[in-house]
Amino acid sequence: MKILHVCAEMFPLLKTGGLADVSGALPLALGEQGADVRVVLPGFPAIRDGLSISGEVATLQSFAGEVRLLFGTTAQGVGVYLIDAPHLYGRGGNPYQDGNQHPYADNHVRFALLGWVAARLAEGVDPFWRPAVVHAHDWHAGLAPAYIAAVGHPARTVFTIHNLAYQGVFAPSDFAAVDLPAHFFDVNGVEFHGHLSFMKAGIYFADRVTTVSPTYAREITGHEQGCGLDGLLRDRGEALSGVLNGVDGAVWNPASDALIAATYSADKMTGKAKCKAALQQALGLQESTDAPLFAVVSRLTEQKGLHLVLERLHEITSRGGQFVLLGSGDAAMESAFRVAAAENPAQIAVRIGYDEAFSHQIMAASDVIMVPSRYEPCGLTQLYGLKYGALPLVRRVGGLADTVADCSLENLQEGIATGAVFDGFSGEELTRGIRRIFALWARPKEWKAVRKTAMSCDFGWQAAAEQYMQLYRALGA
């Protein structure tokens, strides 16, 4: 079965968030299931530099001008179609915004082209390879199902929502630039409150819609987390399902991770203590095995609940704990975390920005990984924490609810506890979770048992790949 994935980024070529981890790992897992998988990506310089380009597939005349479609492979052996359009993708900043964090004014054209090229591949522009299924990811690829519908459905389509809050909404005047049939700009189409919505296009036109956890699939059909699209999602009904994301064991594995100070496993934990000592020393924290080390690796946004962490940092430090943060985002939040670290450098360390190697080192060193999100489609951070023995402290929402079992007495007795889970999105609720962590920390035997259970969880990509293969087959592909 030939499957084309359509996305804006892919690890290890280019990563700004969890989408890249998924697009990097899922094609490999599907390949292990016997699928013939390729990916189409925008020609951002980092992506092009990381590929071994073997040749040109076609030169295409598009609404965005002339573009070349190149073919190459990743170091992992995944085939990639690269959209070579330097006038659209060869820019500074990140893939979506300039150096001043302003979205590019032509983003509607830049990412519409991604979907348009996917449709050309579905039509057979590559005479040697034609997909039976086109699987588009998030709003950047949302127009792919629309373009494929516009040319008579030459392939079946799947659209995966990674985060419904980011929808790719543009001015109505931008619709003329993306070369879709005029009647597609309709309530039964890409129109959303008078605007052009890439996310709505994907949801409306795809044969099947998935999201990245079963709980989130239910949540987005309600008003609170539906982001204005809950009615459409309810209408899609049986076409909507949740498939839980996984962890790429070739990248995230404390037993073989070359980025951390010492390797370790659930049965041989000595290396984790060495990782903790190394991080404490590197960040100027007081070197202590007795102080539980809490960590955050995240974008700094309100959605991630990090204002609650700021509000309740004293609940960690007053009990003798330590805190480390790696992330960037909201400027006021960045400043507030920096101030907290400057006032208490023995217990709090903050690094603004993102560093892939450092994120591995934090995960290996930490005792607790905090993910107190307002909403969380799946969350990969807590999955990395489980893998590395950093017990997740999470809110019971989305994929966090699907992956972490609270250290309640009954769960401890049954041997299924893997972290601490709280319910309400408030500082008081977060405090209750912090207190449960400290209560567990005070019982070393139980802490070690929970940690071992956490590290024994299997959240690899095999299960997700099997579910996607079943979904593709159900489409008659």
Phi and psi in degrees as a GROMACS rama.xvg file:
@    title "Ramachandran Plot"
@    xaxis  label "Phi"
@    yaxis  label "Psi"
@TYPE xy
-93.6615  123.514  LYS-2
-127.505  129.363  ILE-3
-108.902  121.43  LEU-4
-95.0682  140.11  HIS-5
-122.783  116.784  VAL-6
-155.613  169.217  CYS-7
-93.8596  -19.553  ALA-8
-151.242  163.105  GLU-9
-159.477  124.178  MET-10
-76.7656  139.17  PHE-11
-93.8595  11.2993  PRO-12
-70.233  -47.2582  LEU-13
-156.327  130.731  LEU-14
-142.826  125.887  LYS-15
-117.002  -11.9561  THR-16
-169.641  -167.247  GLY-17
-65.3316  -22.8489  GLY-18
-54.8942  -40.6918  LEU-19
-64.9201  -37.539  ALA-20
-63.0271  -40.7888  ASP-21
-66.8016  -48.9347  VAL-22
-69.1985  -20.9771  SER-23
-79.3115  -35.3443  GLY-24
-94.1588  -38.3174  ALA-25
-62.066  -44.061  LEU-26
-58.2778  -37.5424  PRO-27
-65.8985  -42.3922  LEU-28
-66.3196  -37.9969  ALA-29
-67.0863  -35.3562  LEU-30
-60.9004  -37.1264  GLY-31
-67.3873  -20.4767  GLU-32
-87.4997  2.396  GLN-33
97.7875  3.15467  GLY-34
-81.1063  153.075  ALA-35
-101.428  101.579  ASP-36
-113.952  134.402  VAL-37
-131.481  165.344  ARG-38
-130.415  140.787  VAL-39
-111.389  131.662  VAL-40
-134.355  151.215  LEU-41
-66.8986  152.49  PRO-42
-83.8247  51.2427  GLY-43
-62.1353  144.133  PHE-44
-53.4005  -41.4887  PRO-45
-63.3799  -35.8807  ALA-46
-69.9564  -46.1553  ILE-47
-61.8132  -42.2722  ARG-48
-64.5597  -25.3543  ASP-49
-91.6614  -1.62702  GLY-50
-102.158  152.577  LEU-51
-96.8758  100.286  SER-52
-78.8804  128.564  ILE-53
-105.95  -15.9351  SER-54
165.581  178.626  GLY-55
-99.8442  131.859  GLU-56
-85.0986  -45.1842  VAL-57
-166.26  158.12  ALA-58
-106.941  127.725  THR-59
-117.873  137.161  LEU-60
-95.9357  112.069  GLN-61
-121.382  173.149  SER-62
-62.9401  -17.1341  PHE-63
-99.2829  11.2265  ALA-64
99.9812  -174.127  GLY-65
-75.9067  131.875  GLU-66
-133.858  150.956  VAL-67
-104.022  141.54  ARG-68
-106.653  112.776  LEU-69
-103.95  160.646  LEU-70
-125.53  137.874  PHE-71
-153.258  -177.044  GLY-72
-132.446  151.298  THR-73
-82.1105  170.476  THR-74
-62.1039  -23.7902  ALA-75
-86.2594  -3.85523  GLN-76
92.8113  11.2702  GLY-77
-82.4731  131.252  VAL-78
-75.0963  133.756  GLY-79
-131.029  129.371  VAL-80
-89.5786  122.936  TYR-81
-108.041  126.582  LEU-82
-85.7054  104.023  ILE-83
-87.2563  98.4614  ASP-84
-144.5  76.8703  ALA-85
-56.4485  -30.4601  PRO-86
-66.845  -17.7081  HIS-87
-105.203  -35.3987  LEU-88
-114.294  -14.0631  TYR-89
-88.7926  67.6014  GLY-90
-128.925  167.013  ARG-91
-77.5642  -167.967  GLY-92
70.8352  -153.351  GLY-93
-106.853  -176.602  ASN-94
-60.1979  -20.8425  PRO-95
-114.28  -18.5268  TYR-96
-149.203  162.672  GLN-97
-82.2167  -174.797  ASP-98
-64.0824  -19.1216  GLY-99
-94.907  12.1157  ASN-100
64.7843  31.9128  GLN-101
-103.022  128.471  HIS-102
-57.0023  140.533  PRO-103
-62.3353  137.085  TYR-104
-64.0944  -23.4229  ALA-105
-105.393  26.682  ASP-106
-58.6221  -31.2282  ASN-107
-63.0863  -35.2734  HIS-108
-77.2208  -43.6933  VAL-109
-58.7892  -41.4737  ARG-110
-95.4746  -21.4913  PHE-111
-62.1173  -37.3793  ALA-112
-60.5285  -35.6817  LEU-113
-58.3157  -47.3242  LEU-114
-68.1981  -36.6964  GLY-115
-64.2348  -43.0848  TRP-116
-65.1151  -37.9745  VAL-117
-58.0839  -39.8667  ALA-118
-66.3617  -36.628  ALA-119
-65.3521  -38.3899  ARG-120
-65.9818  -37.5489  LEU-121
-63.6325  -30.6446  ALA-122
-80.0819  -13.0823  GLU-123
103.721  29.1069  GLY-124
-63.1997  -27.4531  VAL-125
-92.658  109.718  ASP-126
-68.0438  -12.2036  PRO-127
-102.115  -9.18263  PHE-128
-155.988  125.321  TRP-129
-137.495  125.193  ARG-130
-75.8777  144.133  PRO-131
-85.9085  -28.8338  ALA-132
-129.368  133.685  VAL-133
-110.994  119.061  VAL-134
-112.533  106.666  HIS-135
-98.078  144.171  ALA-136
-120.74  119.075  HIS-137
64.0676  179.01  ASP-138
-60.9864  -31.3116  TRP-139
-57.4756  -30.9209  HIS-140
-106  11.7169  ALA-141
-63.6188  -25.9565  GLY-142
-80.7664  -9.9978  LEU-143
-56.5733  -49.7225  ALA-144
-61.0804  -31.7111  PRO-145
-68.5018  -47.5054  ALA-146
-61.4268  -38.1619  TYR-147
-69.1792  -38.1064  ILE-148
-64.1095  -37.282  ALA-149
-66.1168  -23.8025  ALA-150
-107.797  20.84  VAL-151
92.0173  23.1824  GLY-152
57.7788  58.2005  HIS-153
-70.4721  -12.71  PRO-154
-141.89  157.195  ALA-155
-79.4872  153.357  ARG-156
-129.057  142.799  THR-157
-127.08  136.822  VAL-158
-123.677  124.087  PHE-159
-106.798  125.175  THR-160
-88.3206  114.772  ILE-161
-91.8746  -30.5904  HIS-162
-159.226  109.08  ASN-163
-67.0371  -20.2634  LEU-164
-69.8524  -24.0862  ALA-165
-103.769  107.215  TYR-166
-113.838  -8.1051  GLN-167
62.0865  59.902  GLY-168
-101.072  130.133  VAL-169
-130.494  166.543  PHE-170
-62.6359  149.611  ALA-171
-58.7826  -31.2228  PRO-172
-66.3818  -20.5106  SER-173
-74.4248  -16.4092  ASP-174
-60.1352  -37.8179  PHE-175
-61.1522  -24.9256  ALA-176
-82.08  -12.3871  ALA-177
-102.737  2.59618  VAL-178
60.1951  47.3834  ASP-179
-106.151  156.091  LEU-180
-55.3522  142.732  PRO-181
-56.8855  -36.0458  ALA-182
-73.7657  -7.24783  HIS-183
-71.8869  -21.2615  PHE-184
-84.1185  81.7741  PHE-185
-153.019  161.623  ASP-186
-58.3509  -32.1663  VAL-187
-93.3596  64.2533  ASN-188
175.598  -135.418  GLY-189
-94.9221  -3.42028  VAL-190
-78.4345  134.399  GLU-191
-139.757  103.701  PHE-192
51.6274  43.8857  HIS-193
83.8745  -1.83374  GLY-194
-114.523  170.766  HIS-195
-91.3007  121.865  LEU-196
-119.72  115.264  SER-197
-66.3027  -40.1007  PHE-198
-62.1304  -45.9319  MET-199
-62.8369  -37.2949  LYS-200
-58.4234  -45.7375  ALA-201
-62.3438  -44.3384  GLY-202
-66.1352  -40.7744  ILE-203
-74.4508  -42.9672  TYR-204
-93.3945  -19.5879  PHE-205
-69.5381  148.461  ALA-206
-67.3499  -38.4008  ASP-207
-135.467  144.925  ARG-208
-119.041  128.921  VAL-209
-123.833  161.993  THR-210
-137.071  -179.769  THR-211
-96.741  13.0743  VAL-212
-164.55  151.132  SER-213
-61.5456  -40.971  PRO-214
-65.3286  -42.351  THR-215
-63.8286  -34.1471  TYR-216
-60.7468  -36.1991  ALA-217
-75.0598  -42.8546  ARG-218
-61.7847  -37.5879  GLU-219
-76.7026  -5.7995  ILE-220
-87.8418  0.437508  THR-221
-105.895  163.143  GLY-222
-63.7275  -39.2227  HIS-223
-61.82  -40.8024  GLU-224
-116.222  8.4603  GLN-225
-79.3852  -11.252  GLY-226
51.6742  35.9434  CYS-227
84.6081  -7.43943  GLY-228
-109.305  9.97213  LEU-229
-63.2002  -34.7419  ASP-230
-63.4264  -45.672  GLY-231
-63.2073  -41.4293  LEU-232
-65.1115  -36.8837  LEU-233
-65.9187  -38.5262  ARG-234
-63.7067  -33.5689  ASP-235
-70.6682  -23.8031  ARG-236
44.5111  -106.945  GLY-237
-68.577  -14.2331  GLU-238
-81.7475  -8.81547  ALA-239
-103.318  132.868  LEU-240
-150.003  165.159  SER-241
-114.436  129.872  GLY-242
-122.271  117.039  VAL-243
-67.3337  132.089  LEU-244
-62.0538  164.879  ASN-245
-125.563  -173.987  GLY-246
-119.473  134.395  VAL-247
-80.685  106.301  ASP-248
-66.2773  -17.6106  GLY-249
-75.708  -20.793  ALA-250
-104.219  -41.7296  VAL-251
-113.343  93.4535  TRP-252
-156.171  109.472  ASN-253
-64.2213  -17.6878  PRO-254
-78.4225  -15.606  ALA-255
-137.347  8.92343  SER-256
-74.0599  113.143  ASP-257
-77.0044  -8.04219  ALA-258
-88.9278  -8.65617  LEU-259
-106.371  162.406  ILE-260
-64.4909  -35.4678  ALA-261
-153.435  141.975  ALA-262
-83.9262  160.23  THR-263
-163.123  170.932  TYR-264
-143.8  174.448  SER-265
-60.2587  -28.2008  ALA-266
-93.8865  -17.3729  ASP-267
-134.586  92.4149  LYS-268
-95.3468  2.42712  MET-269
-55.2089  -38.5192  THR-270
-62.6054  -29.2512  GLY-271
-66.4639  -39.0938  LYS-272
-62.1709  -37.5465  ALA-273
-66.71  -38.0372  LYS-274
-64.3373  -40.384  CYS-275
-64.3753  -45.6603  LYS-276
-62.7757  -39.5081  ALA-277
-65.1058  -41.4745  ALA-278
-68.5784  -44.0125  LEU-279
-57.0149  -43.3276  GLN-280
-66.3148  -44.0892  GLN-281
-64.1467  -32.95  ALA-282
-98.5525  -1.32732  LEU-283
77.1291  15.4066  GLY-284
-75.5128  155.33  LEU-285
-62.3002  128.9  GLN-286
-77.1559  114.687  GLU-287
-153.695  133.862  SER-288
-87.1017  -17.9288  THR-289
-82.8608  -21.2041  ASP-290
-87.8553  118.695  ALA-291
-65.096  133.814  PRO-292
-101.084  113.194  LEU-293
-92.4518  144.006  PHE-294
-137.64  152.2  ALA-295
-129.932  128.12  VAL-296
-126.038  105.841  VAL-297
-168.022  158.511  SER-298
-65.0476  142.605  ARG-299
-92.4811  91.7364  LEU-300
-137.242  162.271  THR-301
-63.7675  -35.2226  GLU-302
-57.3644  -34.532  GLN-303
-79.9874  -1.86459  LYS-304
72.9956  20.763  GLY-305
-78.7539  -16.8568  LEU-306
-66.76  -30.2776  HIS-307
-68.1594  -38.8893  LEU-308
-62.4815  -45.3093  VAL-309
-57.4196  -44.7197  LEU-310
-63.0899  -30.6291  GLU-311
-115.994  19.311  ARG-312
-57.2994  -35.1569  LEU-313
-63.83  -24.5881  HIS-314
-66.4774  -27.1612  GLU-315
-82.8318  -51.8673  ILE-316
-70.6214  -34.9676  THR-317
-67.8678  -20.5499  SER-318
-96.3011  6.78951  ARG-319
93.9916  7.08782  GLY-320
-84.2755  169.749  GLY-321
-121.481  160.821  GLN-322
-140.969  134.616  PHE-323
-132.049  140.978  VAL-324
-130.936  138.021  LEU-325
-127.864  119.869  LEU-326
171.185  174.751  GLY-327
-154.648  164.296  SER-328
154.794  -115.954  GLY-329
-56.8429  124.142  ASP-330
-63.6135  -41.4259  ALA-331
-65.0936  -37.1132  ALA-332
-68.6322  -42.1248  MET-333
-55.5662  -46.9204  GLU-334
-63.3197  -41.6138  SER-335
-65.4425  -39.3551  ALA-336
-68.0731  -38.162  PHE-337
-61.567  -42.7767  ARG-338
-61.8745  -43.9721  VAL-339
-59.926  -40.7777  ALA-340
-67.9036  -39.235  ALA-341
-66.1644  -32.7045  ALA-342
-78.409  -21.85  GLU-343
-145.114  66.4804  ASN-344
-69.0836  -17.2229  PRO-345
-76.495  -21.6181  ALA-346
-119.722  -17.6749  GLN-347
-129.53  129.747  ILE-348
-131.828  137.797  ALA-349
-133.708  132.424  VAL-350
-126.671  116.809  ARG-351
-87.3715  133.522  ILE-352
122.888  -168.619  GLY-353
-136.209  136.316  TYR-354
-142.627  113.511  ASP-355
-59.5351  -44.5625  GLU-356
-63.7833  -41.9993  ALA-357
-67.1851  -32.1193  PHE-358
-64.4729  -37.2748  SER-359
-64.4594  -42.2772  HIS-360
-65.5574  -38.4409  GLN-361
-64.9011  -44.7162  ILE-362
-62.1429  -40.1757  MET-363
-70.1571  -31.3139  ALA-364
-85.9942  -27.0158  ALA-365
-79.4949  152.013  SER-366
-93.3591  -28.2949  ASP-367
-138.059  134.37  VAL-368
-113.275  126.227  ILE-369
-99.7673  127.191  MET-370
-137.403  76.4743  VAL-371
-92.2328  51.4974  PRO-372
-71.6754  148.898  SER-373
-65.701  -46.0053  ARG-374
-142.926  155.185  TYR-375
-154.746  101.562  GLU-376
-50.1492  -51.9799  PRO-377
-134.537  -59.0858  CYS-378
86.0611  124.089  GLY-379
-103.774  -25.3703  LEU-380
-58.4953  -43.8237  THR-381
-67.8138  -29.3154  GLN-382
-69.3768  -39.919  LEU-383
-63.3068  -40.5395  TYR-384
-59.851  -45.6661  GLY-385
-57.6046  -44.9214  LEU-386
-62.3211  -35.7543  LYS-387
-100.1  7.31262  TYR-388
72.6579  23.7857  GLY-389
-99.9814  103.733  ALA-390
-63.4463  127.857  LEU-391
-71.8694  135.46  PRO-392
-113.063  105.854  LEU-393
-134.597  161.066  VAL-394
-88.1631  146.22  ARG-395
-78.3756  83.4387  ARG-396
-153.777  146.249  VAL-397
50.649  -138.825  GLY-398
-66.5898  -20.585  GLY-399
-63.8661  -40.0087  LEU-400
-66.3326  -29.6078  ALA-401
-81.6503  -15.32  ASP-402
-120.997  -13.7686  THR-403
-121.974  130.492  VAL-404
-105.099  125.553  ALA-405
-64.6243  149.153  ASP-406
-82.4647  48.4286  CYS-407
-71.0295  163.265  SER-408
-59.0069  -41.7674  LEU-409
-68.7468  -37.6765  GLU-410
-69.1874  -36.145  ASN-411
-63.2605  -41.8355  LEU-412
-65.26  -37.2235  GLN-413
-84.0692  -6.35993  GLU-414
72.8154  29.3811  GLY-415
-116.171  -2.71785  ILE-416
-66.3526  138.559  ALA-417
-133.302  -1.27063  THR-418
177.911  -156.598  GLY-419
-125.927  134.142  ALA-420
-126.742  130.929  VAL-421
-122.007  166.276  PHE-422
-102.862  -62.8306  ASP-423
-73.9706  151.168  GLY-424
-90.0087  78.5316  PHE-425
-154.639  160.877  SER-426
-62.4932  -36.1752  GLY-427
-63.7957  -41.9004  GLU-428
-68.4304  -39.6621  GLU-429
-61.5987  -39.8651  LEU-430
-59.9563  -40.5324  THR-431
-60.3851  -39.4061  ARG-432
-66.2782  -42.1518  GLY-433
-61.5214  -41.8184  ILE-434
-64.9133  -36.9866  ARG-435
-65.4991  -36.5296  ARG-436
-62.1907  -46.0678  ILE-437
-66.1276  -35.7757  PHE-438
-63.9743  -39.2622  ALA-439
-70.1705  -39.7791  LEU-440
-59.3392  -32.957  TRP-441
-73.0869  -5.78747  ALA-442
-120.135  81.4171  ARG-443
-54.176  -38.0626  PRO-444
-63.406  -44.5752  LYS-445
-69.4968  -38.113  GLU-446
-57.3685  -48.1098  TRP-447
-63.5503  -36.4477  LYS-448
-67.1698  -42.7792  ALA-449
-65.2234  -42.11  VAL-450
-61.1825  -41.6064  ARG-451
-65.6028  -39.749  LYS-452
-61.4691  -43.192  THR-453
-60.5241  -46.0645  ALA-454
-71.4333  -17.2648  MET-455
-88.7012  -7.7078  SER-456
-63.8782  141.478  CYS-457
-106.734  99.8206  ASP-458
-116.878  41.4881  PHE-459
-71.7636  174.816  GLY-460
-83.4205  -6.74276  TRP-461
-60.922  -46.1399  GLN-462
-63.0326  -43.3214  ALA-463
-63.4738  -42.91  ALA-464
-61.8884  -40.4354  ALA-465
-62.6822  -41.6984  GLU-466
-65.7571  -40.1904  GLN-467
-66.3867  -38.5429  TYR-468
-62.5648  -40.2359  MET-469
-61.9117  -40.6583  GLN-470
-65.1408  -44.9425  LEU-471
-60.0785  -43.5125  TYR-472
-63.9716  -37.4377  ARG-473
-63.5034  -24.399  ALA-474
-78.1621  -6.35694  LEU-475
81.6333  19.0543  GLY-476
